[in-house]
Every structure is written in C-alpha cells, then in structure tokens.
Amino acid sequence: MFKENSKPYSWDLPIFKELRLEPFNAPPSTETYVGEVDNEYWTIKIWVDCMPAQFWKFEIYSKEAKAVTYKFRTGSGGFTEYWKVAKMFAEGMLEFEAVE
C-alpha cells in the first residue's frame, strides 16, 4: 500500500498557479478537495484521489440555472488535460446524454 502523500504533477503546476489553486498534498486513496474556480457564469469544484495515479472529480455549477449541471469523474491522468474538459462543459461547448 502507498504511504506517501501525492502532490500535483510538475506539468500541472502552471495551471494551478493560473487558476489560483493551492497545490494539494493528498493522502493515498483519499478523495481530497482541491478547490474551486469561479467566474460570473459558473463555479467548478475539484477533487483528486491519488493512488498514486491521480483521478479527478469535477462538479460544475451553473449560475444561470442556479444548479449543479454536471458531475463527472476521470480516469488517471494530469489535471491539465481534464481541466479543459471541465471548462468545456461549464461553457456549454460539450454536453452528453445518457442512452438506455
């Protein structure tokens, strides 16, 4: 079992700084709240689960709808690649529909 805490990947640090997110120091196999990014239209809350690979969870709140409009989890990978997807959902550039 992994015993050391995990930190953001080095390539994710510039986007953390740009978004004013504090780098996390997450215990293994524990969902850790990273923070939120906010503008006049939406708020995106972010969590990470490190095993030590990093898995992300995003919750997107629309200020216009006054509701959480999307929640999604990712496979393993860096924040930078998944942040682009979260932002696309928040900006209405990406949608999905469950098909049964």
KEPAGU-522955 format. One record per residue (C-alpha): y negated, x, z; residue in three letters; residue number from 1. Coordinates in pm, 1 decimal, padded with zeros to 6 digits, always signed. Each point is the difference from the previous one (the first is absolute). Example, Ala and Ser with C-alpha at 12.3 -4.5 7.8 and 13.67 -1.06 7.14 Angstrom:
<recs>
<rec yy="+00450.0" xx="+01230.0" zz="+00780.0" res="ALA" n="1"/>
<rec yy="-00344.0" xx="+00137.0" zz="-00066.0" res="SER" n="2"/>
</recs>
This chain:
<recs>
<rec yy="+00000.0" xx="+00000.0" zz="+00000.0" res="MET" n="1"/>
<rec yy="-00352.3" xx="+00119.2" zz="-00078.0" res="PHE" n="2"/>
<rec yy="-00204.4" xx="+00093.3" zz="+00305.6" res="LYS" n="3"/>
<rec yy="-00329.5" xx="+00128.0" zz="-00139.4" res="GLU" n="4"/>
<rec yy="-00295.1" xx="-00222.9" zz="-00077.4" res="ASN" n="5"/>
<rec yy="-00110.6" xx="-00033.0" zz="-00362.2" res="SER" n="6"/>
<rec yy="-00346.8" xx="+00042.9" zz="-00144.9" res="LYS" n="7"/>
<rec yy="-00141.8" xx="-00096.5" zz="-00341.2" res="PRO" n="8"/>
<rec yy="+00116.1" xx="+00207.9" zz="-00293.9" res="TYR" n="9"/>
<rec yy="-00256.4" xx="+00267.7" zz="-00090.2" res="SER" n="10"/>
<rec yy="-00071.0" xx="-00166.2" zz="-00336.1" res="TRP" n="11"/>
<rec yy="-00088.8" xx="-00324.8" zz="+00179.8" res="ASP" n="12"/>
<rec yy="-00265.8" xx="+00156.1" zz="+00224.6" res="LEU" n="13"/>
<rec yy="-00286.0" xx="-00026.5" zz="-00254.6" res="PRO" n="14"/>
<rec yy="+00051.7" xx="-00376.4" zz="-00040.8" res="ILE" n="15"/>
<rec yy="+00024.7" xx="-00041.2" zz="+00378.5" res="PHE" n="16"/>
<rec yy="-00336.5" xx="+00173.2" zz="+00028.8" res="LYS" n="17"/>
<rec yy="-00151.6" xx="-00204.5" zz="-00284.9" res="GLU" n="18"/>
<rec yy="+00116.1" xx="-00326.4" zz="+00162.6" res="LEU" n="19"/>
<rec yy="-00103.2" xx="+00118.6" zz="+00348.7" res="ARG" n="20"/>
<rec yy="+00354.1" xx="-00033.3" zz="+00134.5" res="LEU" n="21"/>
<rec yy="+00101.7" xx="+00227.9" zz="+00284.7" res="GLU" n="22"/>
<rec yy="+00310.4" xx="+00205.8" zz="-00079.5" res="PRO" n="23"/>
<rec yy="+00291.3" xx="-00143.3" zz="+00195.4" res="PHE" n="24"/>
<rec yy="+00243.6" xx="+00179.6" zz="+00228.3" res="ASN" n="25"/>
<rec yy="+00293.6" xx="-00241.1" zz="-00019.5" res="ALA" n="26"/>
<rec yy="+00318.2" xx="+00013.6" zz="+00204.5" res="PRO" n="27"/>
<rec yy="+00321.1" xx="-00019.7" zz="-00202.7" res="PRO" n="28"/>
<rec yy="+00140.4" xx="-00341.5" zz="-00095.9" res="SER" n="29"/>
<rec yy="-00295.0" xx="-00185.7" zz="+00151.1" res="THR" n="30"/>
<rec yy="-00239.2" xx="-00218.6" zz="-00195.4" res="GLU" n="31"/>
<rec yy="-00342.4" xx="+00150.0" zz="+00069.8" res="THR" n="32"/>
<rec yy="-00332.8" xx="-00168.5" zz="-00072.8" res="TYR" n="33"/>
<rec yy="-00209.4" xx="+00232.0" zz="-00216.5" res="VAL" n="34"/>
<rec yy="-00317.3" xx="-00207.0" zz="-00025.0" res="GLY" n="35"/>
<rec yy="-00182.2" xx="-00227.1" zz="-00238.3" res="GLU" n="36"/>
<rec yy="-00224.9" xx="+00026.5" zz="-00300.6" res="VAL" n="37"/>
<rec yy="-00266.2" xx="-00266.1" zz="-00032.6" res="ASP" n="38"/>
<rec yy="-00260.4" xx="-00110.5" zz="-00250.0" res="ASN" n="39"/>
<rec yy="-00193.7" xx="-00322.4" zz="-00061.0" res="GLU" n="40"/>
<rec yy="+00295.2" xx="-00166.8" zz="-00180.7" res="TYR" n="41"/>
<rec yy="+00316.4" xx="+00113.2" zz="+00180.4" res="TRP" n="42"/>
<rec yy="+00155.7" xx="+00189.4" zz="+00289.7" res="THR" n="43"/>
<rec yy="+00318.7" xx="+00200.9" zz="-00040.1" res="ILE" n="44"/>
<rec yy="+00195.2" xx="+00088.3" zz="+00315.7" res="LYS" n="45"/>
<rec yy="+00239.7" xx="+00294.6" zz="-00025.3" res="ILE" n="46"/>
<rec yy="+00311.4" xx="+00107.4" zz="+00191.7" res="TRP" n="47"/>
<rec yy="+00241.3" xx="+00289.5" zz="-00051.7" res="VAL" n="48"/>
<rec yy="+00360.7" xx="+00050.1" zz="+00107.9" res="ASP" n="49"/>
<rec yy="+00115.1" xx="+00364.0" zz="-00014.3" res="CYS" n="50"/>
<rec yy="+00369.4" xx="+00093.6" zz="-00005.6" res="MET" n="51"/>
<rec yy="-00135.6" xx="+00275.3" zz="-00085.7" res="PRO" n="52"/>
<rec yy="-00048.8" xx="-00144.8" zz="-00353.7" res="ALA" n="53"/>
<rec yy="-00301.1" xx="-00230.5" zz="+00008.3" res="GLN" n="54"/>
<rec yy="+00031.9" xx="-00373.8" zz="-00061.2" res="PHE" n="55"/>
<rec yy="-00315.9" xx="-00209.9" zz="-00015.1" res="TRP" n="56"/>
<rec yy="-00091.1" xx="-00356.4" zz="+00090.5" res="LYS" n="57"/>
<rec yy="-00317.9" xx="-00170.0" zz="-00123.0" res="PHE" n="58"/>
<rec yy="-00159.4" xx="-00330.2" zz="+00100.2" res="GLU" n="59"/>
<rec yy="-00279.5" xx="-00121.3" zz="-00226.3" res="ILE" n="60"/>
<rec yy="-00252.7" xx="-00251.4" zz="+00132.4" res="TYR" n="61"/>
<rec yy="-00227.0" xx="-00180.7" zz="-00246.9" res="SER" n="62"/>
<rec yy="-00340.3" xx="-00083.1" zz="+00145.3" res="LYS" n="63"/>
<rec yy="-00055.1" xx="-00265.1" zz="-00268.4" res="GLU" n="64"/>
<rec yy="+00329.4" xx="-00178.1" zz="+00077.9" res="ALA" n="65"/>
<rec yy="-00037.6" xx="+00078.2" zz="+00373.4" res="LYS" n="66"/>
<rec yy="+00371.0" xx="+00081.2" zz="+00012.6" res="ALA" n="67"/>
<rec yy="+00254.7" xx="+00275.2" zz="-00040.0" res="VAL" n="68"/>
<rec yy="+00089.7" xx="-00020.7" zz="-00367.6" res="THR" n="69"/>
<rec yy="+00259.0" xx="+00277.3" zz="-00027.5" res="TYR" n="70"/>
<rec yy="+00232.4" xx="+00200.2" zz="+00220.6" res="LYS" n="71"/>
<rec yy="+00228.0" xx="+00262.9" zz="-00143.8" res="PHE" n="72"/>
<rec yy="+00209.4" xx="+00300.1" zz="+00095.9" res="ARG" n="73"/>
<rec yy="+00074.5" xx="+00305.3" zz="-00208.9" res="THR" n="74"/>
<rec yy="+00280.9" xx="+00241.2" zz="-00060.2" res="GLY" n="75"/>
<rec yy="-00050.4" xx="+00357.5" zz="+00108.9" res="SER" n="76"/>
<rec yy="-00294.9" xx="+00191.4" zz="-00137.1" res="GLY" n="77"/>
<rec yy="-00353.2" xx="+00111.0" zz="+00059.3" res="GLY" n="78"/>
<rec yy="-00290.9" xx="-00222.3" zz="+00094.6" res="PHE" n="79"/>
<rec yy="-00202.3" xx="+00093.1" zz="-00308.5" res="THR" n="80"/>
<rec yy="+00241.1" xx="-00162.9" zz="-00245.5" res="GLU" n="81"/>
<rec yy="+00041.6" xx="-00320.2" zz="+00202.5" res="TYR" n="82"/>
<rec yy="-00369.1" xx="-00035.7" zz="+00089.0" res="TRP" n="83"/>
<rec yy="-00070.4" xx="-00056.4" zz="-00371.6" res="LYS" n="84"/>
<rec yy="+00242.7" xx="-00294.1" zz="+00000.0" res="VAL" n="85"/>
<rec yy="-00145.4" xx="-00153.3" zz="+00318.5" res="ALA" n="86"/>
<rec yy="-00350.5" xx="+00023.3" zz="-00141.8" res="LYS" n="87"/>
<rec yy="+00110.7" xx="-00163.8" zz="-00326.8" res="MET" n="88"/>
<rec yy="+00142.4" xx="-00296.5" zz="+00195.3" res="PHE" n="89"/>
<rec yy="-00319.1" xx="-00026.9" zz="+00206.4" res="ALA" n="90"/>
<rec yy="-00218.2" xx="+00002.8" zz="-00313.1" res="GLU" n="91"/>
<rec yy="+00208.6" xx="-00265.2" zz="-00177.1" res="GLY" n="92"/>
<rec yy="+00117.7" xx="+00245.9" zz="-00263.8" res="MET" n="93"/>
<rec yy="+00366.4" xx="-00041.2" zz="+00094.1" res="LEU" n="94"/>
<rec yy="+00187.9" xx="-00310.3" zz="+00110.1" res="GLU" n="95"/>
<rec yy="+00359.2" xx="-00100.4" zz="+00039.2" res="PHE" n="96"/>
<rec yy="+00199.8" xx="-00316.7" zz="+00018.6" res="GLU" n="97"/>
<rec yy="+00340.7" xx="-00035.7" zz="+00160.7" res="ALA" n="98"/>
<rec yy="+00258.8" xx="-00141.0" zz="-00239.4" res="VAL" n="99"/>
<rec yy="+00301.1" xx="-00179.5" zz="+00141.3" res="GLU" n="100"/>
</recs>
